[in-house]
Amino acid sequence: MKTTMKTTMKFFAALAIMMGFTMGAMAQTGNITANATVAVKVAVTAPFNLNFGLVAQGTTKIIALTGTPSLTGESKGQFHIVKGPNTQVTLDLTGLTNLTNTVAEVVTPLTTSYTARLSGVGATLPTITPAAGVASYPVSAGDYFVAPAFDVDLGGSVTAGESQITGLYTGSITLTATYN
């Protein structure tokens, strides 16, 4: 019985040693590094409004993306975006709808369409139509990626019907810039 006990103890000791080696061989570790890059907060200002000026009944007025924007008279609109250098942003334009007269009770809105472009490169973004209402543009390549700031120019056209009610027609366009 003593021999059987010794044999049993040897067996369990050997088993414990083997399991220790096996468990050690099964346990592995790995390390990762956690990183975060802090960039300046994206800021959007609107220094110039899109101003179509006087539009006669039965005519179309076009405001081109060319030229320098102005605080007075007819002018393309312009947004100014400040962001971190070497970063990607997405631009969302909302409120791209027909201009309306807020004074008259029943008024046909001015048929309005918009065009936008990133200033500096001169590449025109696709035409934005009022039916879309929202246009989204990822800005991730070329000069705009490295630049800490850039502008978005906004032009368009309005068409007044032959019997369009006279008065001031307005709309509100918003540009939101977010990091990708």
Contacts in CASP RR format, 6 or more apart in sequence:
PFRMAT RR
TARGET T0000
AUTHOR 0000-0000-0000
METHOD contacts of the structure
MODEL  1
MKTTMKTTMKFFAALAIMMGFTMGAMAQTGNITANATVAVKVAVTAPFNL
NFGLVAQGTTKIIALTGTPSLTGESKGQFHIVKGPNTQVTLDLTGLTNLT
NTVAEVVTPLTTSYTARLSGVGATLPTITPAAGVASYPVSAGDYFVAPAF
DVDLGGSVTAGESQITGLYTGSITLTATYN
39 83 0 8 1.000
39 84 0 8 1.000
39 87 0 8 1.000
39 179 0 8 1.000
40 82 0 8 1.000
40 83 0 8 1.000
40 84 0 8 1.000
40 148 0 8 1.000
42 81 0 8 1.000
42 82 0 8 1.000
42 83 0 8 1.000
42 84 0 8 1.000
42 89 0 8 1.000
42 177 0 8 1.000
42 178 0 8 1.000
42 179 0 8 1.000
43 81 0 8 1.000
43 82 0 8 1.000
43 83 0 8 1.000
44 79 0 8 1.000
44 80 0 8 1.000
44 81 0 8 1.000
44 82 0 8 1.000
44 175 0 8 1.000
44 176 0 8 1.000
44 177 0 8 1.000
45 79 0 8 1.000
45 80 0 8 1.000
46 77 0 8 1.000
46 78 0 8 1.000
46 79 0 8 1.000
46 80 0 8 1.000
46 175 0 8 1.000
47 69 0 8 1.000
47 78 0 8 1.000
47 80 0 8 1.000
48 69 0 8 1.000
48 70 0 8 1.000
48 71 0 8 1.000
48 75 0 8 1.000
48 76 0 8 1.000
48 77 0 8 1.000
48 78 0 8 1.000
49 75 0 8 1.000
49 77 0 8 1.000
50 63 0 8 1.000
50 75 0 8 1.000
50 76 0 8 1.000
50 77 0 8 1.000
50 154 0 8 1.000
50 155 0 8 1.000
50 156 0 8 1.000
50 173 0 8 1.000
51 63 0 8 1.000
51 70 0 8 1.000
51 73 0 8 1.000
51 74 0 8 1.000
51 75 0 8 1.000
51 77 0 8 1.000
52 61 0 8 1.000
52 63 0 8 1.000
52 74 0 8 1.000
52 99 0 8 1.000
52 158 0 8 1.000
53 61 0 8 1.000
53 73 0 8 1.000
53 74 0 8 1.000
55 61 0 8 1.000
55 110 0 8 1.000
55 158 0 8 1.000
55 160 0 8 1.000
56 160 0 8 1.000
57 160 0 8 1.000
57 161 0 8 1.000
57 162 0 8 1.000
57 163 0 8 1.000
57 164 0 8 1.000
57 166 0 8 1.000
58 159 0 8 1.000
58 160 0 8 1.000
58 161 0 8 1.000
58 162 0 8 1.000
58 164 0 8 1.000
59 159 0 8 1.000
59 160 0 8 1.000
60 157 0 8 1.000
60 158 0 8 1.000
60 159 0 8 1.000
60 160 0 8 1.000
61 74 0 8 1.000
61 157 0 8 1.000
61 158 0 8 1.000
61 159 0 8 1.000
62 156 0 8 1.000
62 157 0 8 1.000
63 74 0 8 1.000
63 75 0 8 1.000
63 76 0 8 1.000
63 77 0 8 1.000
63 155 0 8 1.000
63 156 0 8 1.000
63 157 0 8 1.000
64 76 0 8 1.000
64 155 0 8 1.000
65 76 0 8 1.000
65 115 0 8 1.000
65 116 0 8 1.000
65 117 0 8 1.000
65 122 0 8 1.000
65 124 0 8 1.000
65 153 0 8 1.000
65 154 0 8 1.000
65 155 0 8 1.000
66 76 0 8 1.000
67 76 0 8 1.000
69 75 0 8 1.000
69 76 0 8 1.000
69 77 0 8 1.000
69 78 0 8 1.000
69 153 0 8 1.000
76 153 0 8 1.000
76 154 0 8 1.000
76 155 0 8 1.000
77 153 0 8 1.000
77 154 0 8 1.000
77 155 0 8 1.000
78 119 0 8 1.000
78 151 0 8 1.000
78 152 0 8 1.000
78 153 0 8 1.000
78 154 0 8 1.000
79 151 0 8 1.000
79 152 0 8 1.000
79 154 0 8 1.000
79 175 0 8 1.000
80 149 0 8 1.000
80 150 0 8 1.000
80 151 0 8 1.000
81 89 0 8 1.000
81 91 0 8 1.000
81 149 0 8 1.000
81 150 0 8 1.000
81 151 0 8 1.000
81 152 0 8 1.000
81 175 0 8 1.000
81 177 0 8 1.000
82 148 0 8 1.000
82 149 0 8 1.000
83 89 0 8 1.000
83 147 0 8 1.000
83 148 0 8 1.000
83 149 0 8 1.000
83 177 0 8 1.000
83 179 0 8 1.000
84 148 0 8 1.000
85 146 0 8 1.000
85 147 0 8 1.000
85 148 0 8 1.000
86 145 0 8 1.000
86 146 0 8 1.000
87 145 0 8 1.000
87 179 0 8 1.000
88 138 0 8 1.000
88 139 0 8 1.000
88 140 0 8 1.000
88 145 0 8 1.000
88 179 0 8 1.000
88 180 0 8 1.000
89 138 0 8 1.000
89 139 0 8 1.000
89 140 0 8 1.000
89 177 0 8 1.000
89 178 0 8 1.000
89 179 0 8 1.000
89 180 0 8 1.000
90 136 0 8 1.000
90 137 0 8 1.000
90 138 0 8 1.000
90 139 0 8 1.000
90 177 0 8 1.000
90 178 0 8 1.000
90 180 0 8 1.000
91 136 0 8 1.000
91 137 0 8 1.000
91 138 0 8 1.000
91 139 0 8 1.000
91 152 0 8 1.000
91 175 0 8 1.000
91 176 0 8 1.000
91 177 0 8 1.000
92 134 0 8 1.000
92 135 0 8 1.000
92 136 0 8 1.000
92 137 0 8 1.000
92 175 0 8 1.000
92 176 0 8 1.000
92 177 0 8 1.000
92 178 0 8 1.000
93 114 0 8 1.000
93 116 0 8 1.000
93 128 0 8 1.000
93 134 0 8 1.000
93 135 0 8 1.000
93 136 0 8 1.000
93 137 0 8 1.000
93 154 0 8 1.000
93 173 0 8 1.000
93 174 0 8 1.000
93 175 0 8 1.000
94 133 0 8 1.000
94 134 0 8 1.000
94 173 0 8 1.000
94 174 0 8 1.000
94 176 0 8 1.000
95 133 0 8 1.000
95 134 0 8 1.000
95 171 0 8 1.000
95 172 0 8 1.000
95 173 0 8 1.000
95 174 0 8 1.000
96 114 0 8 1.000
96 128 0 8 1.000
96 129 0 8 1.000
96 130 0 8 1.000
96 132 0 8 1.000
96 133 0 8 1.000
96 134 0 8 1.000
96 135 0 8 1.000
96 173 0 8 1.000
97 109 0 8 1.000
97 112 0 8 1.000
97 130 0 8 1.000
97 133 0 8 1.000
97 171 0 8 1.000
98 109 0 8 1.000
98 110 0 8 1.000
98 111 0 8 1.000
98 112 0 8 1.000
98 130 0 8 1.000
99 109 0 8 1.000
99 110 0 8 1.000
99 112 0 8 1.000
99 158 0 8 1.000
99 169 0 8 1.000
99 170 0 8 1.000
99 171 0 8 1.000
100 107 0 8 1.000
100 109 0 8 1.000
100 110 0 8 1.000
100 169 0 8 1.000
100 170 0 8 1.000
100 171 0 8 1.000
101 107 0 8 1.000
101 109 0 8 1.000
101 165 0 8 1.000
101 167 0 8 1.000
101 168 0 8 1.000
101 169 0 8 1.000
102 168 0 8 1.000
102 170 0 8 1.000
103 167 0 8 1.000
103 168 0 8 1.000
104 165 0 8 1.000
104 167 0 8 1.000
107 165 0 8 1.000
108 161 0 8 1.000
108 164 0 8 1.000
108 165 0 8 1.000
109 169 0 8 1.000
110 158 0 8 1.000
110 159 0 8 1.000
110 160 0 8 1.000
110 164 0 8 1.000
110 169 0 8 1.000
111 130 0 8 1.000
111 158 0 8 1.000
111 159 0 8 1.000
111 161 0 8 1.000
112 130 0 8 1.000
112 156 0 8 1.000
112 157 0 8 1.000
112 158 0 8 1.000
112 159 0 8 1.000
113 127 0 8 1.000
113 128 0 8 1.000
113 129 0 8 1.000
113 130 0 8 1.000
113 156 0 8 1.000
113 157 0 8 1.000
114 127 0 8 1.000
114 128 0 8 1.000
114 129 0 8 1.000
114 130 0 8 1.000
114 154 0 8 1.000
114 155 0 8 1.000
114 156 0 8 1.000
114 173 0 8 1.000
115 124 0 8 1.000
115 125 0 8 1.000
115 127 0 8 1.000
115 128 0 8 1.000
115 154 0 8 1.000
115 155 0 8 1.000
115 156 0 8 1.000
116 124 0 8 1.000
116 125 0 8 1.000
116 128 0 8 1.000
116 135 0 8 1.000
116 137 0 8 1.000
116 152 0 8 1.000
116 153 0 8 1.000
116 154 0 8 1.000
116 155 0 8 1.000
117 123 0 8 1.000
117 124 0 8 1.000
117 125 0 8 1.000
117 152 0 8 1.000
117 153 0 8 1.000
118 125 0 8 1.000
118 139 0 8 1.000
118 144 0 8 1.000
118 150 0 8 1.000
118 151 0 8 1.000
118 152 0 8 1.000
118 153 0 8 1.000
119 150 0 8 1.000
119 151 0 8 1.000
119 152 0 8 1.000
119 153 0 8 1.000
120 143 0 8 1.000
120 150 0 8 1.000
120 151 0 8 1.000
121 143 0 8 1.000
121 144 0 8 1.000
125 135 0 8 1.000
125 137 0 8 1.000
126 135 0 8 1.000
128 135 0 8 1.000
138 180 0 8 1.000
139 145 0 8 1.000
139 150 0 8 1.000
140 180 0 8 1.000
143 150 0 8 1.000
144 150 0 8 1.000
152 175 0 8 1.000
154 173 0 8 1.000
158 169 0 8 1.000
END
